[in-house]
Amino acid sequence: MSGRRRIGAGDWAIAVGVAAILLIAGLSGQHPSTKLDPLGYALLAAGGLALAARRRAPVTVLAVTGVCALGHQAVGFDVPAVAYLFAVYATMRAGHRVVTVAGSVIMLAALPLAVLASPRDWPVGEAFTQARDVLQLAWLIAAGAAGEALRQAERRADEAERTREETARRRADEERLHIARELHDSLTHQISVIKVQAEVAVHLARKRGEQVPEALLVIRQAGREAARELRATLEALRDDGESTPHGLDHVPELVERARTAGLDAKLTIGGQRLDVPAAVDRTAFRIVQESLTNVARHAAAATASVRIDYRPDALVIRVDDDGRATPDTAAVPGVGLLGMRERVTALGGHLRAAPRSEGGFSVRAELPVDRTP
């Protein structure tokens, strides 16, 4: 993950600042003037500037700053290994504890050798003392401890956030199941009674050879639709996210069901079939479902047409019928139409539901589709 981080302005600011501090320390320090001085200054600058990539490639930066520290000591620049301490902090924060400890042990062992190799004539004892001043053990431990402490704090924060999300999801699931139980207990029995009574009344009337009242047929059909809608609602409420909700793939089933109920319904699909967001997919299904339900219940229509157009930036659904509605008929915004309008508006789309000039009713919904990859 760290390998994909971008180097920001803050990273460069810290790197340039450390490089400037190292160069100032090198310029103000006492060291023998040799032809290797340009190399020493270059190593000081390189060690500081390498810190810009400390979050992107912490292990590489640890190695580069360590080599630069050893290098400028070997050419006679007695400057503390400040860049290496920053690299230790970054590597520990990234979780590379073993690499950091191993690299630091190597640095502590190699620094006296670099001091002995410098142009200055250091006695062995003073070389070890100088190496200790260049990379003090206390500062090294402090840098590593700070990196590890921040890493643990970030890990605990991530865990706390994940726990909060899981708790919220669990509470939402519990509330959804509670609503499902309430709906089941309060509505299922009553709707079932209405449906059964209507079915029995129709059966007895036909058995006696009597004409079945139109109102009784409407009640029976409404009972069937209500039971079907309630089952779908309960399934949605009980859905744990693993089952596939109804969408555009189920629209042909709606049209076929309308045909079975006696409505001459047809489905037309225009444009190239493309994937749409899940919310648009579900809303399109609900619009067709509610529109066909309204046609069956209220329109007294003989035919209905469903057209779905796939456009580059939108999905357009249109449902027309040849019912008794006329341009002079005022559309009554029932619960179904209000529900459709709310769904479409929530997605940033537009809904038009009104009588047609040639008679009948038309529902047209345009749902925006963002295809930005």
VOGU-3710 file (C-alpha; in Angstrom, 3 decimals, decimal comma):
1> msgrrrigag> 0,000/0,000/0,000  2,788/2,402/0,875  4,348/1,777/-2,523  1,372/3,476/-4,180  1,510/6,673/-2,109  2,122/9,883/-3,973  4,913/12,223/-2,889  3,220/15,397/-1,701  4,377/18,952/-1,107  4,699/18,236/2,632
11> dwaiavgvaa> 7,080/15,354/1,937  9,270/17,557/-0,225  9,220/20,355/2,346  10,542/18,057/5,076  13,133/16,540/2,743  14,445/19,918/1,568  14,495/21,201/5,153  16,544/18,230/6,404  18,903/18,490/3,402  19,456/22,202/4,144
21> illiaglsgq> 20,195/21,472/7,815  22,724/18,792/6,864  24,428/21,042/4,318  24,646/23,925/6,818  26,120/21,549/9,404  28,624/20,313/6,833  29,635/23,823/5,768  30,018/25,107/9,343  31,802/22,042/10,677  35,565/21,563/10,914
31> hpstkldplg> 36,873/18,970/8,470  40,020/18,543/6,397  39,700/20,001/2,926  40,159/17,310/0,284  39,155/16,705/-3,306  36,302/14,544/-1,958  34,500/17,565/-0,466  31,993/17,814/-3,386  31,142/14,156/-2,830  30,554/14,840/0,864
41> yallaaggla> 28,175/17,718/0,146  26,373/15,621/-2,460  25,897/12,796/0,066  24,559/15,209/2,668  22,058/16,635/0,199  21,088/13,202/-1,174  20,455/11,805/2,294  18,069/14,651/3,103  16,261/14,708/-0,256  15,724/10,927/-0,166
51> laarrrapvt> 13,282/11,502/2,694  10,717/12,770/0,180  9,999/9,115/-0,664  9,965/7,881/2,943  6,258/7,005/2,836  6,340/5,648/-0,711  9,387/3,385/-0,262  10,462/3,429/3,417  12,885/0,480/3,238  14,705/1,937/0,221
61> vlavtgvcal> 14,950/5,338/1,919  16,335/3,652/5,062  19,076/2,057/2,982  19,853/5,250/1,018  20,085/7,484/4,110  22,250/4,902/5,859  24,668/4,686/2,931  24,779/8,502/2,669  25,523/8,816/6,403  28,345/6,291/6,171
71> ghqavgfdvp> 29,632/7,987/3,018  29,863/11,540/4,326  31,539/10,245/7,506  34,077/8,367/5,398  35,027/11,541/3,479  35,470/13,536/6,702  32,100/15,271/7,277  31,263/14,705/10,967  27,529/15,484/10,684  24,878/13,669/12,784
81> avaylfavya> 22,805/11,121/10,869  19,600/13,161/11,102  18,174/11,873/7,814  18,702/8,281/8,952  16,708/8,939/12,143  13,787/10,224/10,039  14,063/7,095/7,890  13,997/4,845/10,988  10,811/6,573/12,125  9,155/6,170/8,709
91> tmraghrvvt> 10,159/2,518/8,332  8,857/1,587/11,778  5,611/3,443/11,084  5,224/1,409/7,904  5,509/-1,787/9,953  8,986/-2,976/8,841  10,280/-3,621/12,344  12,743/-6,419/11,538  14,297/-4,496/8,649  14,615/-1,372/10,813
101> vagsvimlaa> 16,293/-3,182/13,692  18,645/-5,081/11,374  19,556/-1,906/9,463  20,206/-0,003/12,678  22,469/-2,745/14,048  24,465/-2,658/10,807  24,695/1,136/10,980  25,939/1,087/14,583  28,596/-1,460/13,632  29,653/0,265/10,386
111> lplavlaspr> 29,871/3,857/11,624  33,161/3,385/13,573  34,702/1,846/10,456  33,556/4,824/8,357  35,048/7,232/10,899  38,360/5,325/10,854  38,373/5,496/7,042  37,987/9,300/7,028  40,935/11,626/6,231  41,199/12,518/9,901
121> dwpvgeaftq> 43,621/10,492/11,972  41,274/9,103/14,622  42,502/6,784/17,359  40,338/3,683/17,644  38,774/4,756/20,952  37,940/8,243/19,688  36,522/6,729/16,490  33,939/4,825/18,527  33,147/7,975/20,509  32,696/9,970/17,295
131> ardvlqlawl> 30,466/7,266/15,827  28,345/7,383/18,981  27,932/11,143/18,564  26,946/10,747/14,907  24,133/8,267/15,729  23,251/8,276/19,391  21,523/5,134/20,568  18,950/7,053/22,609  17,815/9,065/19,583  17,754/5,931/17,459
141> iaagaageal> 15,490/4,138/19,965  13,287/7,226/20,310  12,784/7,473/16,537  11,889/3,788/16,263  9,561/3,958/19,280  7,772/7,021/17,887  7,190/5,299/14,544  5,881/2,139/16,219  3,614/4,121/18,575  2,038/6,029/15,706
151> rqaerradea> 1,573/2,831/13,705  -0,241/1,214/16,628  -2,398/4,320/17,103  -3,387/4,287/13,424  -4,132/0,566/13,602  -6,367/1,073/16,647  -8,149/3,964/14,922  -8,804/1,810/11,846  -10,066/-1,001/14,045  -12,351/1,382/15,941
161> ertreetarr> -13,765/2,726/12,672  -14,338/-0,795/11,378  -16,047/-1,742/14,629  -18,338/1,298/14,410  -19,308/0,387/10,846  -20,024/-3,210/11,817  -22,102/-2,067/14,811  -24,117/0,347/12,676  -24,663/-2,352/10,047  -25,779/-4,843/12,687
171> radeerlhia> -28,216/-2,352/14,209  -29,630/-1,573/10,765  -30,113/-5,299/10,123  -31,858/-5,720/13,468  -34,175/-2,782/12,780  -34,959/-4,104/9,319  -35,884/-7,505/10,723  -37,993/-5,814/13,418  -39,944/-3,900/10,764  -40,358/-7,097/8,750
181> relhdslthq> -41,799/-8,892/11,771  -44,167/-5,994/12,491  -45,396/-5,938/8,894  -45,808/-9,687/8,873  -47,741/-9,750/12,131  -49,996/-6,749/11,376  -50,721/-7,095/7,650  -50,151/-10,625/6,402  -53,103/-12,144/8,239  -55,569/-9,402/7,236
191> isvikvqaev> -54,535/-9,447/3,582  -54,696/-13,233/3,499  -58,244/-13,142/4,920  -59,352/-10,587/2,314  -57,761/-12,581/-0,480  -59,262/-15,907/0,609  -62,731/-14,437/1,129  -62,676/-12,824/-2,297  -61,486/-16,038/-3,954  -64,247/-18,026/-2,217
201> avhlarkrge> -66,925/-15,487/-3,167  -65,873/-15,533/-6,832  -65,760/-19,329/-6,852  -69,239/-19,685/-5,301  -70,750/-17,100/-7,657  -69,403/-18,893/-10,706  -70,424/-22,257/-9,315  -74,031/-21,018/-8,969  -73,923/-19,587/-12,475  -74,264/-16,010/-11,246
211> qvpeallvir> -72,511/-13,022/-12,741  -69,504/-12,090/-10,653  -69,666/-8,409/-9,595  -66,871/-6,283/-11,042  -66,078/-4,918/-7,578  -65,510/-8,456/-6,295  -63,069/-9,199/-9,125  -61,213/-5,975/-8,364  -61,017/-6,932/-4,682  -59,649/-10,360/-5,574
221> qagreaarel> -57,035/-8,914/-7,928  -56,091/-6,242/-5,381  -55,697/-8,935/-2,720  -53,378/-10,926/-4,955  -51,296/-7,861/-5,784  -51,168/-6,759/-2,141  -50,022/-10,202/-1,013  -47,371/-10,248/-3,730  -46,177/-6,742/-2,815  -46,071/-7,612/0,869
231> ratlealrdd> -43,992/-10,717/0,178  -41,585/-8,668/-1,932  -41,331/-6,029/0,800  -40,674/-8,610/3,494  -38,028/-10,285/1,321  -36,327/-6,915/0,794  -36,391/-6,142/4,506  -35,000/-9,554/5,362  -32,389/-9,373/2,635  -28,894/-9,695/4,120
241> gestphgldh> -27,202/-8,292/1,031  -26,288/-11,693/-0,410  -29,427/-12,298/-2,467  -29,939/-10,474/-5,762  -32,677/-7,803/-5,661  -35,136/-7,355/-8,527  -33,878/-5,240/-11,385  -34,078/-4,782/-15,142  -33,507/-8,491/-15,735  -36,873/-9,168/-14,051
251> vpelverart> -38,902/-6,707/-16,157  -39,849/-9,401/-18,728  -41,413/-11,354/-15,853  -43,547/-8,323/-14,961  -44,746/-7,980/-18,557  -45,508/-11,700/-18,786  -47,433/-11,545/-15,518  -49,490/-8,652/-16,913  -50,307/-10,757/-19,987  -51,392/-13,615/-17,747
261> agldakltig> -53,769/-11,233/-15,970  -55,429/-10,423/-19,313  -53,579/-7,258/-20,342  -52,072/-7,140/-23,828  -48,642/-5,969/-22,738  -45,450/-5,766/-24,774  -41,843/-4,917/-23,953  -39,446/-2,992/-26,192  -35,775/-2,402/-25,411  -33,848/0,241/-27,326
271> gqrldvpaav> -30,157/1,072/-27,436  -27,191/-1,049/-26,477  -27,659/-2,930/-23,221  -25,153/-1,619/-20,676  -24,606/-2,123/-16,976  -26,267/0,494/-14,789  -25,774/1,307/-11,086  -27,637/-0,946/-8,669  -29,885/1,886/-7,448  -30,927/2,724/-11,021
281> drtafrivqe> -31,485/-0,960/-11,756  -33,838/-1,391/-8,785  -35,672/1,892/-9,419  -36,318/1,001/-13,069  -37,875/-2,302/-12,001  -40,081/-0,574/-9,415  -41,288/2,012/-11,944  -42,372/-0,673/-14,409  -43,909/-2,738/-11,624  -45,912/0,148/-10,161
291> sltnvarhaa> -46,985/1,403/-13,587  -48,316/-1,998/-14,683  -50,030/-2,436/-11,322  -51,789/0,920/-11,759  -52,837/-0,048/-15,278  -54,373/-3,283/-14,015  -56,134/-1,657/-11,072  -57,321/1,726/-12,310  -56,938/2,259/-16,051  -59,491/-0,202/-17,490
301> aatasvridy> -56,973/-0,617/-20,322  -56,745/-3,369/-22,910  -53,120/-2,798/-23,952  -49,957/-1,499/-22,386  -46,457/-0,949/-23,732  -43,217/-0,855/-21,806  -40,173/0,696/-23,454  -36,671/0,826/-21,966  -34,068/2,947/-23,752  -30,367/2,684/-22,926
311> rpdalvirvd> -28,712/6,019/-23,666  -25,084/7,076/-23,114  -25,915/9,166/-20,057  -29,377/8,021/-18,995  -31,854/5,175/-18,762  -35,351/6,075/-19,978  -38,405/4,038/-18,985  -41,817/4,648/-20,528  -45,065/2,819/-19,821  -48,166/3,715/-21,883
321> ddgratpdta> -51,685/2,322/-21,775  -54,923/2,867/-23,702  -57,114/3,254/-20,640  -59,904/5,681/-19,976  -57,719/8,626/-18,954  -58,017/11,703/-21,210  -56,136/15,012/-21,393  -59,033/16,609/-19,522  -58,695/14,086/-16,700  -56,818/15,397/-13,694
331> avpgvgllgm> -54,170/12,921/-12,573  -54,657/11,956/-8,943  -51,217/11,530/-7,303  -51,717/8,278/-5,433  -49,225/6,538/-3,183  -47,739/4,618/-6,116  -47,009/7,737/-8,179  -45,630/9,566/-5,156  -43,333/6,629/-4,424  -42,072/6,567/-8,015
341> rervtalggh> -41,449/10,308/-7,982  -39,497/10,073/-4,731  -37,321/7,246/-6,087  -36,580/9,085/-9,332  -35,896/12,422/-7,649  -33,527/10,766/-5,172  -31,392/9,639/-8,131  -31,420/13,099/-9,725  -33,817/12,056/-12,486  -37,144/13,297/-13,879
351> lraaprsegg> -40,590/11,691/-13,849  -43,634/12,644/-15,904  -46,956/10,905/-15,269  -49,972/12,288/-17,134  -52,799/11,367/-19,528  -51,876/11,057/-23,202  -53,365/13,266/-25,900  -54,642/10,176/-27,769  -56,137/8,746/-24,604  -54,762/6,573/-21,891
361> fsvraelpvd> -51,999/7,272/-19,414  -48,231/7,599/-19,770  -45,422/7,313/-17,242  -41,977/8,429/-18,371  -38,906/8,350/-16,133  -35,383/9,447/-17,039  -32,679/8,181/-14,712  -29,159/9,612/-15,071  -26,382/7,077/-15,437  -22,804/7,981/-14,547
371> rtp> -20,512/5,853/-16,679  -17,296/7,545/-15,553  -14,750/4,717/-14,927
//
